[in-house]
Structure formats: C-alpha cells, structure tokens
Amino acid sequence: MSLEAIAALRRAVESMPNDVALRLHLAQLEMNSGQNAEAVTTLAKILELDPQHSTARELLADAVAAMTPAAPSPPPPDVTASNIPVSTAGEAPPAPAEAAARAGFDWRAAEADLDSSVAPAFVDGESQAPHDPFSSERPKLTLADIGGMEQVKERLNASLLAPIRNPGLRALYGKSLRGGLLLYGPPGCGKTFLARAVAGELGAGFISVSIADILDPYFGASEQRVHQLFLQAQRMAPCVVFIDELDTLGQRRGAGNTMMSGVVNQLLMELDGFDGARDDVFTLAATNQPWQVDPALRRPGRFDRTVLVLPPDERAREAIFRFHLTERPVEAIDAKALAARTNGFTGADIALVCEAASERALIDSVTTGVPRMIGMPDLMAALGGVQPSIGPWLETARNYVQFGEDDGTFAELKTYLKRIKRL
C-alpha cells in the first residue's frame, strides 16, 4: 500500500479515535511498510483502549523487536578470588552497589523488583484509611442528556428526585425515602444509564455492583461484601447504590440455594437499616425479570417503588443514533428517518446497527484501499440484518402477567402489553 493511502487511513483513525479494528489495520500496514516506530505508537493506543487485545500485544512485540538491533549477550561474571574487590591500605572498601556492578549484577533492577513486592517496613497509622472494595464515580450525566423517555423521567422525578430536592414539602406531605427504587424492563433499554443519570442529577457518588462483585465462595463472605457496600456508600454520601441484575443477586429463596438466601437476608437487613444516618444513601436496582426477585425485597420500605423502562421512543432512538455516530466519519445521515424505521429496537439494538454499518464501510475501505465515509446506504443495509431483540422477553413477560401470581406491582407492564397487542 502506498504512503498516501496510509496517510489517508491515519486521517480516518483521527476521526474515529476509538475504533480498535481500524487502528489495528493501520498498525499492520505500517509494519509492512517498515514504519515500525509509527506502528508501536498505533499499537500502544490500541492497548490503552483494550488492554487485553492479544493481537495488538503480539504485533507490538514484533514491532519492538524489529526496531531493536541484536546484541551479543555479555559473558557471565567470573566470580573468582582474583576479581573479588578488596581494599587497599587507606582506601575504603567499595560500596555494595559498586561492588555488585563490578561483578556484573544490576543492583538498581533488584531494588526495583523489591519495591514492587515488599511492603514498607513502617506505616503511619493515620494514613490507613478504610479500604473501599467497590469502584465508584461521580457522574456528570443528567436526565437532560437522555433524549425522549419523558414518561420514565416523570416517574423518576415523582418517585425519587422531587422528594429529595424538596425536604420541606417532603416532611409536609409525609413522603418517605425509605427503601429503594426498582427499574425493570427488557434488556438493552438503558436502565444502568438512567441510574447513573439519577446520581448526576443529585450530584451524588455512584457505586454500581452486580452478582460478580458480591458473590464469594467462602461462607459468610458474600454477606460481608453486601455490608461493606453500604458502609462505603455511607462514607461517600450523598451516594446512589445501584444493584444490577437484582433477579440474580436477590433471587427467590426456598430453592435450596443457601448461599443466595444469606445474601438476600443481608440485603434485607441493609435496606431495613436505613435511618437518619443513611438519609443521603439512595438505593436503585435494575432487573430484566422482576418476577424472579424475592417477594420480600419488593415489600414496603424496600424496593416497593417500580419504574418500567421500555424500548426507546422515536425521539430517544434518534438521540441514540446520533450518540453512536458522533465520533464516526459519517455523511448525509438522516437520524429521524432511521428512528422512524426502528420501532421496537432497544438502545443495544441501535448500537449494533451503527457498529454493523461502520464495519461495512471499513471492509469496503480495506478492499478498495481508499477510506470512505459511512453513509445512509451502510445504515440501511445494517438495518436489514438486525431484528429487535426483545421478542423473547415480551413472550416471557406475557406468560407471567397472564398466568403468574401478580399482586398488581406490574400493572404498568400489563397495560403496555395490551397496547402492543401482546395480551
């Protein structure tokens, strides 16, 4: 490939800085043309975006090896009586590092190895802050950054945000913040995104956990981690604790799963323990299968407030298309037309459409050797290969609403299924 084509591909990378596949292709071309130093820079950026990318790691090793001239290995040090350093009259013996250097030993490298494996001899007791086992953040995202979904935003405001922001009125009307808020609905519809936006609205910290962060094979350790979660939230209050996949972490008890029963019991204790000391800790959870959540978790004072998060409406779909195409080289994209043709698509489905369209343009650019923009034909072709993914979820929800034991908690879901003629 010509240098002009490589330069064009670099411009495409600049317009799509997070496209790992495009960067990998550029690095391979740079290596093929002998530009190993440039390839090292390109591959380093890939590993910054994806530290576990095995192909990039292999190519980086090859590029570095190609840049490093072979050098003969030094002979092993001849440690004999004739070369052991000795002191002469009036001369101090050499320092350990100097003596080791004379014997061919890299003392500084040994010190570096020790620094990474040996704890300091003394520690200051005041510097030992409590260890926070869960990652946290303070999101800047707010509900205003989410297009459409006005009904969901209204429910979030009425159930949580308005009472928090108006403590005087909350006291006047006796509105309690005790317990948590459960977001439920089909997968890929932005429940985690909404929870992060709630934290941003409140200017609060955000801790997101799932079963992988809590479950531990040792007896009692999982329950301890649940307790640590809420202690950490108290330390960084105001804070939103978000429990993803509540149906797995808080699954129904009584099926012989003693470990999960203990986790549910501990979670109930933490939720019931909300008092004045925890006024600034708010608990949100999300699930695709609310019917699998232990009923005790949905009783008053726990996750008794629910919000149904459905596939995005047309306005939200347009915003999602714009979001996923913003950092890609696109031209003449009609986001409104795309939104109109994707009724029933989840946010994850739309992301897949954009990824497929980008891949189509990339393969075409590789084939022709000339990078090109992503256009409407690419997106329309991608739409032909992607179908809405919520069909199985809707069937499960219909069976539960029609034949399961529903105490009225999911009345909103029943109304939705009737509206789309699934009931």
C-alpha positions in Angstrom: 0.0 0.0 0.0 1.3 3.5 -0.9 2.3 6.0 1.7 -0.5 8.2 0.6 -3.0 5.5 1.4 -1.5 5.0 4.8 -1.7 8.8 5.4 -5.4 8.6 4.4 -6.0 5.8 6.8 -4.4 7.8 9.6 -6.8 10.6 8.9 -9.7 8.1 9.2 -8.3 7.0 12.6 -8.2 10.6 13.8 -11.8 10.9 13.0 -12.6 7.6 14.7 -10.2 7.5 17.7 -11.9 4.7 19.5 -12.2 2.3 16.5 -9.8 -0.5 17.5 -10.2 -2.5 14.3 -9.3 0.5 12.2 -6.2 1.2 14.3 -5.1 -2.4 14.1 -5.3 -2.4 10.3 -3.2 0.8 10.2 -0.6 -0.8 12.5 -0.3 -3.8 10.3 0.2 -1.6 7.2 2.8 0.5 9.0 4.8 -2.6 9.9 4.5 -4.0 6.4 6.0 -0.7 5.1 8.8 -0.7 7.6 7.3 2.1 9.7 7.8 0.2 13.0 8.2 3.2 15.2 4.8 4.5 14.0 3.3 1.1 14.4 4.4 1.0 18.1 2.6 4.3 18.7 -0.6 3.0 17.0 -0.5 -0.3 18.9 0.1 1.4 22.2 -3.1 3.4 21.7 -5.0 0.2 20.9 -3.8 -1.4 24.2 -4.8 1.8 26.0 -8.3 1.3 24.7 -8.3 -2.5 25.1 -5.5 -3.8 27.4 -6.4 -7.4 26.8 -6.2 -7.2 22.9 -4.0 -10.3 22.2 -3.3 -9.5 18.5 -2.1 -5.9 19.4 0.2 -7.3 22.1 1.8 -9.8 19.6 2.2 -7.1 16.9 3.7 -4.7 19.4 6.3 -7.3 20.4 7.2 -7.9 16.8 7.4 -4.1 16.1 9.7 -3.5 19.0 11.9 -6.5 18.1 12.2 -5.1 14.6 13.4 -1.8 15.9 15.9 -3.3 18.4 19.3 -4.4 16.9 20.6 -7.8 18.1 23.3 -7.5 20.7 25.6 -10.2 21.9 24.8 -11.4 25.4 27.5 -10.5 27.9 29.5 -13.4 29.3 28.6 -14.5 32.8 30.6 -12.8 35.6 33.7 -14.7 36.6 33.3 -14.6 40.3 36.7 -15.9 41.5 39.1 -14.9 44.2 41.0 -12.8 41.6 38.2 -10.4 40.9 36.6 -10.1 44.3 37.1 -6.4 45.2 39.5 -5.9 48.1 40.5 -2.7 49.8 44.0 -1.4 49.8 45.7 0.5 52.6 44.0 3.8 53.2 41.2 3.0 50.8 37.6 2.3 51.9 36.0 -0.9 50.5 33.7 -0.3 47.6 30.0 0.3 48.4 27.7 -2.7 47.9 26.2 -1.3 44.7 29.6 -0.5 43.2 30.9 -4.0 44.2 27.9 -5.6 42.6 28.3 -3.6 39.5 31.9 -4.8 39.2 30.6 -8.4 39.5 28.1 -7.8 36.7 25.0 -7.5 39.0 22.3 -4.9 38.3 21.6 -3.6 41.8 19.1 -1.0 40.7 17.0 -3.5 38.9 17.0 -5.7 42.0 15.9 -2.7 44.1 13.0 -2.1 41.7 11.9 -5.7 42.0 11.9 -5.5 45.8 10.0 -2.2 45.7 7.1 -3.9 43.9 6.9 -7.0 46.1 7.9 -5.9 49.6 5.7 -3.8 51.9 7.2 -0.8 53.6 8.9 -1.5 57.0 6.8 1.1 58.9 3.4 2.7 58.2 1.7 5.7 59.6 -1.4 4.6 61.4 -3.2 7.8 60.5 -2.7 7.1 56.8 -4.6 3.7 56.9 -8.0 4.9 55.5 -10.8 2.3 55.3 -10.4 0.2 52.2 -13.3 0.7 49.6 -13.7 -2.6 47.7 -16.1 -1.3 45.1 -15.3 1.2 42.3 -17.2 4.4 42.5 -17.6 7.6 40.4 -19.4 10.9 40.4 -21.3 11.1 37.1 -21.8 14.3 35.3 -24.6 12.8 33.2 -28.1 14.1 33.9 -31.6 13.2 32.7 -31.4 16.2 30.3 -28.7 14.3 28.4 -31.1 11.4 27.7 -33.3 12.0 24.7 -37.0 11.1 24.9 -38.2 8.7 27.6 -40.3 11.5 29.1 -42.7 9.2 30.9 -39.8 7.4 32.6 -38.2 10.7 33.6 -41.6 11.8 35.1 -41.8 8.6 37.2 -38.2 9.0 38.4 -38.9 12.6 39.4 -42.1 11.8 41.2 -40.8 8.7 43.0 -37.3 10.0 44.0 -35.9 13.2 42.7 -38.7 15.7 43.7 -38.9 14.5 47.3 -35.2 14.6 47.7 -34.9 18.1 46.4 -37.8 19.4 48.5 -37.2 18.2 52.1 -39.7 20.8 53.5 -42.5 19.6 51.2 -41.5 16.0 51.8 -42.0 16.5 55.5 -45.3 18.4 55.0 -46.8 15.6 52.9 -45.2 12.7 54.8 -43.3 11.4 51.8 -40.8 8.8 52.9 -37.5 8.0 51.2 -37.2 4.7 53.0 -36.3 1.8 50.7 -35.3 1.7 47.1 -36.4 2.1 43.5 -36.5 -0.8 41.1 -36.1 -0.2 37.4 -37.3 -3.1 35.3 -37.9 -3.9 31.7 -36.4 -5.7 28.7 -32.6 -5.8 28.4 -30.7 -3.1 26.5 -33.1 -0.3 27.2 -30.8 1.9 29.3 -31.6 1.1 32.9 -28.0 1.5 34.1 -27.7 4.7 32.0 -30.8 6.1 33.8 -29.4 5.1 37.3 -26.2 6.9 36.5 -28.2 10.0 35.4 -30.1 10.0 38.7 -26.8 10.2 40.5 -25.7 13.0 38.3 -29.0 14.9 39.0 -28.3 14.6 42.7 -24.6 15.5 42.4 -24.0 12.2 44.3 -21.5 9.4 44.1 -22.4 6.3 42.2 -21.5 2.7 43.1 -22.6 0.0 40.6 -22.5 -3.7 41.6 -23.7 -7.0 40.2 -23.5 -10.6 41.4 -19.9 -10.9 40.3 -18.9 -8.1 42.7 -20.7 -9.7 45.7 -20.6 -13.5 45.4 -17.8 -15.2 47.2 -17.4 -19.0 47.7 -16.4 -18.7 51.3 -19.1 -19.0 53.9 -20.3 -15.6 55.1 -18.0 -13.6 52.8 -20.8 -12.6 50.3 -22.9 -11.2 53.2 -19.9 -9.3 54.4 -19.4 -7.7 51.0 -23.1 -6.6 50.9 -22.4 -4.9 54.3 -19.2 -3.3 53.0 -21.1 -1.9 50.0 -23.4 0.1 52.2 -20.7 1.2 54.6 -18.7 2.5 51.6 -21.8 4.3 50.4 -22.2 6.0 53.8 -18.6 7.2 53.7 -19.1 8.9 50.3 -22.6 10.2 50.9 -24.5 11.5 49.2 -24.4 8.3 47.1 -26.5 6.2 44.8 -26.0 2.4 45.2 -27.1 0.7 42.0 -27.6 -3.1 42.1 -27.7 -4.5 38.6 -29.4 -7.8 37.8 -31.3 -7.9 41.1 -33.0 -11.1 39.9 -29.7 -12.9 40.3 -28.4 -11.2 43.5 -31.9 -11.2 45.1 -33.4 -14.3 43.6 -36.3 -16.1 45.2 -35.3 -18.1 48.3 -36.5 -21.6 49.1 -34.9 -23.4 46.2 -32.2 -24.9 48.3 -29.6 -22.2 47.5 -28.3 -21.5 51.0 -25.6 -19.1 49.7 -28.0 -16.8 47.9 -30.5 -17.0 50.7 -27.9 -15.5 53.0 -27.2 -12.7 50.5 -30.9 -11.9 50.3 -31.2 -11.8 54.1 -28.2 -9.4 54.4 -29.6 -7.2 51.7 -33.0 -7.0 53.5 -31.1 -6.1 56.7 -29.3 -3.3 55.0 -32.5 -1.9 53.4 -34.3 -2.1 56.7 -31.4 -0.4 58.4 -32.0 2.9 56.6 -32.3 5.5 59.3 -31.2 9.1 59.9 -27.6 8.1 59.3 -28.4 7.0 55.8 -30.6 9.8 54.6 -28.0 10.5 51.9 -27.7 6.9 50.6 -30.2 6.1 47.8 -30.6 2.5 46.5 -31.6 1.7 43.0 -31.8 -1.7 41.3 -32.4 -3.0 37.8 -33.7 -6.3 36.6 -34.9 -7.8 33.3 -37.0 -10.4 35.2 -38.8 -8.8 38.2 -40.9 -11.9 38.7 -37.7 -13.7 39.8 -36.9 -11.2 42.6 -37.6 -12.5 46.1 -41.0 -11.1 47.1 -39.6 -9.9 50.4 -37.4 -7.4 48.5 -40.4 -5.8 47.0 -42.4 -5.2 50.2 -43.0 -1.7 51.5 -39.8 0.0 52.7 -37.6 -2.0 50.3 -37.9 -2.0 46.5 -41.5 -1.1 46.7 -41.3 1.7 44.0 -41.0 0.4 40.5 -40.4 2.1 37.1 -40.9 0.3 33.8 -38.2 1.1 31.3 -39.4 0.2 27.8 -37.7 0.3 24.4 -36.9 3.9 23.5 -39.5 6.0 21.8 -38.8 7.7 18.4 -37.2 10.8 19.8 -35.0 8.7 22.0 -34.0 6.4 19.1 -32.9 9.5 17.1 -30.8 10.6 20.0 -29.2 7.2 20.3 -28.3 7.1 16.6 -26.7 10.5 16.9 -24.8 9.4 20.0 -23.3 6.3 18.4 -22.4 8.0 15.1 -21.0 11.2 16.5 -17.4 10.1 16.7 -17.5 8.1 13.4 -16.9 9.6 9.9 -20.4 9.9 8.6 -22.1 12.0 5.9 -25.7 12.8 4.9 -27.2 10.8 7.8 -31.0 11.2 8.3 -31.3 10.3 12.0 -35.1 11.0 12.0 -35.6 8.5 9.2 -33.6 5.9 10.9 -35.6 6.4 14.2 -38.8 6.1 12.3 -37.7 2.7 10.8 -36.6 1.2 14.2 -39.8 0.9 16.2 -39.3 -1.7 18.9 -35.5 -1.5 18.8 -33.6 -1.3 22.1 -30.7 1.0 22.6 -28.4 -2.0 22.3 -30.0 -3.0 19.0 -29.4 0.5 17.6 -25.7 0.4 18.8 -25.4 -2.9 16.9 -26.8 -1.3 13.8 -24.2 1.5 14.0 -21.4 -1.0 14.6 -22.5 -3.1 11.6 -22.7 0.0 9.3 -19.2 1.1 10.5 -17.8 -2.4 9.8 -19.4 -2.4 6.3 -17.6 0.9 5.4 -14.4 -0.3 7.0 -14.3 -3.5 4.9 -15.1 -1.6 1.8 -12.2 0.8 2.6 -9.8 -2.0 3.1 -10.9 -3.7 -0.1 -10.5 -0.5 -2.3 -7.6 0.9 -0.4 -9.4 4.2 -0.1 -11.1 5.1 3.3 -14.6 6.4 2.8 -17.4 7.9 4.9 -20.3 6.0 6.4 -23.5 6.9 4.6 -27.2 6.0 4.7 -26.8 3.0 2.4 -24.5 1.4 5.1 -27.0 2.0 7.8 -30.0 0.8 5.8 -28.0 -2.4 4.9 -27.2 -2.9 8.5 -30.9 -2.4 9.5 -31.7 -5.3 7.2 -29.6 -7.6 9.2 -30.7 -6.6 12.7 -34.0 -7.5 14.3 -35.5 -6.2 17.6 -34.1 -8.3 20.4 -37.0 -8.0 22.9 -39.2 -10.7 21.4 -38.3 -13.5 23.8 -38.6 -11.1 26.8 -42.0 -9.9 25.7 -43.2 -13.6 25.5 -41.9 -14.3 29.0 -43.5 -11.2 30.3 -46.8 -12.0 28.7 -46.8 -15.5 30.2 -46.0 -14.2 33.7 -48.6 -11.4 33.5 -51.3 -13.7 32.1 -50.6 -16.9 34.2 -48.3 -15.9 37.1 -49.1 -14.6 40.5 -49.2 -10.8 40.1 -50.1 -8.7 43.1 -50.6 -5.6 40.9 -47.0 -4.5 41.1 -46.6 -4.9 37.3 -49.9 -3.2 36.2 -47.9 -0.8 34.1 -46.3 -3.8 32.2 -49.8 -5.3 31.7 -51.0 -2.0 30.2 -48.0 -1.9 27.8 -48.5 -5.5 26.7 -52.2 -4.7 25.9 -51.2 -1.6 23.9 -48.8 -3.6 21.7 -51.4 -6.4 21.4 -49.4 -9.0 23.2 -52.3 -9.7 25.6 
